Amino acid sequence: MIDLHTHSLFSDGELIPAELVRRAVVQGYQAMAITDHGDMSNIDFIVPRMVQACRVLSGANGIRVIPGIELTHVPPRHIAELAKEARRLGARIVVVHGETLVEPVVPGTNTAALKADIDILAHPGLISEDDARLAKKNGIFLEITTRKGHSLTNGHVVKMGRKFKVPLVLDTDSHGPADLVDDAMAEAIIRGAGMDEKEKEAVLENARMLVDRIWAGK
């Protein structure tokens, strides 16, 4: 399992990074990112600490642990500048909290995120065709998710990804140990989103490719 969207108690998760990583290792994870919720108030606090933690945890657990951030409920006009600041602070992966059906995300967040220097648009809800085209153009991954509520639109995201050849990844958006999944459950959720065997393999390969790209740039 490769999971590029998880949370620790540095935002609203239940576990310190060390325990989150240990529990992921026990589940069979090969790589993960810790991407706590951030905005203009806290990224200068979260990101440097996560950089330090991930460096230690990668060396101690036999797993690649990537420091990141999930920009969350940030006003659309500030997403690009905040993504740039997160990179400056050391975030190796930048995720944006997309327009999920189950939270009051500001309309236009998906578009603004897809114009910024980010890696993954998380749970993008009923993403438009224009935004799917933008994701493809800018090489940004769209997320299908195991998380209750956010997963309601997995089928639509798969449809848009398929239609416009946008790369997809599967993440858990874990906030606690019960949210982590093993390989078998991950594959079942991918199939449940309507993907065939070839598409499933592509999703898994996309995650491996993104991790390799990030790791090579360390």
C-alpha positions as CSV (number, residue, x, y, z in Angstrom):
1,M,0.0,0.0,0.0
2,I,1.1,3.5,-0.8
3,D,-0.9,6.2,0.8
4,L,-0.2,9.9,0.1
5,H,-2.8,11.5,2.2
6,T,-2.8,11.0,6.0
7,H,-3.2,13.1,9.1
8,S,-1.5,13.1,12.5
9,L,-2.4,15.1,15.7
10,F,-0.5,18.0,14.2
11,S,-4.0,18.7,12.7
12,D,-7.1,16.6,13.4
13,G,-5.6,13.1,13.4
14,E,-5.5,10.9,16.5
15,L,-1.8,9.8,16.5
16,I,1.6,11.3,16.7
17,P,3.6,10.8,13.5
18,A,5.7,8.0,15.0
19,E,2.7,5.9,15.9
20,L,0.9,6.6,12.6
21,V,3.9,5.4,10.7
22,R,4.3,2.3,12.9
23,R,0.7,1.3,12.4
24,A,1.0,1.8,8.7
25,V,4.1,-0.4,8.6
26,V,2.1,-3.2,10.4
27,Q,-0.6,-2.8,7.7
28,G,2.1,-3.5,5.0
29,Y,2.6,0.1,3.7
30,Q,5.7,0.6,1.5
31,A,5.4,4.4,1.5
32,M,3.2,7.2,2.9
33,A,2.9,10.9,3.2
34,I,1.8,12.8,6.3
35,T,-0.3,15.7,5.0
36,D,-1.8,17.5,7.9
37,H,-4.4,20.2,7.3
38,G,-2.9,23.6,6.9
39,D,-3.6,27.2,6.0
40,M,-1.9,30.5,6.3
41,S,-2.0,30.2,10.1
42,N,0.0,27.1,10.7
43,I,2.0,25.8,7.8
44,D,5.2,27.4,9.2
45,F,4.6,25.3,12.4
46,I,3.6,22.0,10.7
47,V,5.8,21.6,7.8
48,P,9.3,22.0,9.4
49,R,8.4,19.6,12.2
50,M,7.0,17.1,9.7
51,V,10.2,17.3,7.6
52,Q,12.2,16.4,10.7
53,A,9.9,13.6,11.8
54,C,9.7,12.0,8.4
55,R,13.5,12.0,8.0
56,V,13.8,10.0,11.3
57,L,10.8,7.8,10.7
58,S,11.9,6.8,7.2
59,G,15.3,5.7,8.5
60,A,13.9,3.8,11.4
61,N,11.0,1.9,9.9
62,G,12.0,0.6,6.5
63,I,9.2,2.7,4.9
64,R,9.4,5.9,2.8
65,V,7.7,8.7,4.8
66,I,7.2,11.9,2.9
67,P,6.5,15.3,4.6
68,G,3.6,17.2,3.1
69,I,0.6,19.4,3.7
70,E,-3.1,19.4,2.8
71,L,-4.1,23.0,2.1
72,T,-7.6,23.0,3.5
73,H,-10.5,25.5,3.1
74,V,-7.9,28.1,1.9
75,P,-9.6,30.9,-0.1
76,P,-9.0,30.0,-3.7
77,R,-7.0,33.2,-4.6
78,H,-4.5,32.3,-1.9
79,I,-3.9,28.6,-2.8
80,A,-1.0,29.2,-5.3
81,E,1.0,31.4,-2.9
82,L,0.4,29.0,0.0
83,A,1.5,26.0,-2.1
84,K,4.7,27.9,-3.0
85,E,5.3,28.7,0.7
86,A,4.8,25.0,1.7
87,R,7.4,24.0,-0.8
88,R,9.8,26.6,0.5
89,L,9.3,25.2,4.0
90,G,10.2,21.7,2.9
91,A,6.9,20.0,1.9
92,R,7.7,17.3,-0.6
93,I,4.1,16.7,-1.5
94,V,1.3,19.3,-1.6
95,V,-2.3,18.2,-1.5
96,V,-5.3,20.4,-1.7
97,H,-8.6,19.7,0.0
98,G,-11.0,19.5,-3.0
99,E,-14.7,20.3,-3.4
100,T,-16.0,17.2,-1.6
101,L,-19.8,16.9,-1.3
102,V,-19.7,16.5,2.5
103,E,-18.0,19.8,3.4
104,P,-18.7,23.4,2.5
105,V,-15.6,24.0,0.4
106,V,-15.6,27.3,-1.4
107,P,-16.6,26.9,-5.1
108,G,-13.6,27.5,-7.3
109,T,-11.2,25.7,-5.0
110,N,-10.7,22.8,-7.5
111,T,-9.8,25.2,-10.3
112,A,-7.5,27.4,-8.2
113,A,-5.7,24.2,-6.9
114,L,-5.2,22.8,-10.4
115,K,-3.6,26.1,-11.5
116,A,-1.1,25.9,-8.6
117,D,2.1,23.9,-8.0
118,I,0.5,21.0,-6.2
119,D,0.7,17.2,-6.6
120,I,-2.8,15.8,-5.7
121,L,-6.3,17.3,-5.7
122,A,-8.0,15.3,-2.9
123,H,-11.6,14.1,-3.0
124,P,-12.5,16.6,-5.8
125,G,-16.2,15.8,-5.6
126,L,-18.2,16.4,-8.8
127,I,-15.2,17.8,-10.6
128,S,-16.0,19.5,-13.9
129,E,-14.8,18.5,-17.3
130,D,-12.9,21.8,-17.6
131,D,-11.1,21.0,-14.3
132,A,-10.3,17.5,-15.4
133,R,-8.7,18.8,-18.5
134,L,-6.7,21.3,-16.4
135,A,-5.5,18.4,-14.2
136,K,-4.3,16.5,-17.2
137,K,-2.6,19.6,-18.7
138,N,-0.7,20.4,-15.4
139,G,0.1,16.8,-14.5
140,I,-1.8,16.9,-11.2
141,F,-3.2,13.6,-9.8
142,L,-6.9,13.3,-8.9
143,E,-7.7,11.3,-5.8
144,I,-10.1,8.5,-5.3
145,T,-10.5,7.8,-1.6
146,T,-11.3,5.2,0.9
147,R,-12.7,7.7,3.4
148,K,-16.4,7.6,4.2
149,G,-18.3,10.6,2.8
150,H,-15.6,11.8,0.5
151,S,-15.8,8.5,-1.4
152,L,-19.4,9.2,-2.5
153,T,-18.0,10.7,-5.8
154,N,-15.3,8.1,-6.5
155,G,-17.2,6.8,-9.5
156,H,-17.5,10.3,-11.0
157,V,-13.8,11.0,-10.5
158,V,-13.0,7.7,-12.2
159,K,-15.3,8.7,-15.1
160,M,-13.5,12.0,-15.5
161,G,-10.1,10.5,-15.2
162,R,-11.0,7.9,-17.8
163,K,-12.5,10.4,-20.2
164,F,-9.6,12.9,-20.0
165,K,-6.8,10.5,-19.2
166,V,-6.0,12.1,-15.9
167,P,-3.8,10.1,-13.6
168,L,-5.5,8.9,-10.5
169,V,-4.2,7.8,-7.1
170,L,-5.9,6.0,-4.2
171,D,-5.5,7.5,-0.7
172,T,-7.1,6.9,2.7
173,D,-7.2,10.4,4.2
174,S,-6.6,8.6,7.4
175,H,-7.3,10.4,10.7
176,G,-6.9,7.4,12.9
177,P,-5.6,3.8,12.9
178,A,-8.9,2.4,11.9
179,D,-8.7,4.4,8.6
180,L,-5.6,2.6,7.4
181,V,-6.2,-0.1,4.8
182,D,-4.2,-3.1,3.6
183,D,-3.6,-4.0,-0.1
184,A,-6.6,-6.2,-0.4
185,M,-9.0,-3.5,0.8
186,A,-7.4,-0.9,-1.4
187,E,-7.8,-3.1,-4.4
188,A,-11.4,-3.8,-3.5
189,I,-12.2,-0.1,-3.2
190,I,-10.6,0.6,-6.6
191,R,-12.8,-2.1,-8.2
192,G,-15.8,-0.7,-6.3
193,A,-15.2,2.6,-8.0
194,G,-15.7,0.9,-11.3
195,M,-12.2,0.3,-12.5
196,D,-11.1,-2.7,-14.4
197,E,-7.9,-4.7,-13.8
198,K,-5.8,-2.6,-16.1
199,E,-7.1,0.6,-14.6
200,K,-6.4,-0.7,-11.1
201,E,-2.8,-1.5,-12.0
202,A,-2.5,2.0,-13.4
203,V,-3.7,3.6,-10.1
204,L,-1.2,1.6,-8.1
205,E,1.6,2.4,-10.5
206,N,0.8,6.1,-10.4
207,A,1.3,6.1,-6.7
208,R,4.7,4.3,-7.0
209,M,5.7,6.7,-9.8
210,L,4.9,9.7,-7.7
211,V,6.8,8.4,-4.7
212,D,9.8,7.6,-6.8
213,R,9.7,11.1,-8.4
214,I,9.5,12.8,-5.0
215,W,12.2,10.6,-3.4
216,A,14.6,11.2,-6.3
217,G,14.2,14.9,-5.7
218,K,15.2,14.7,-2.0
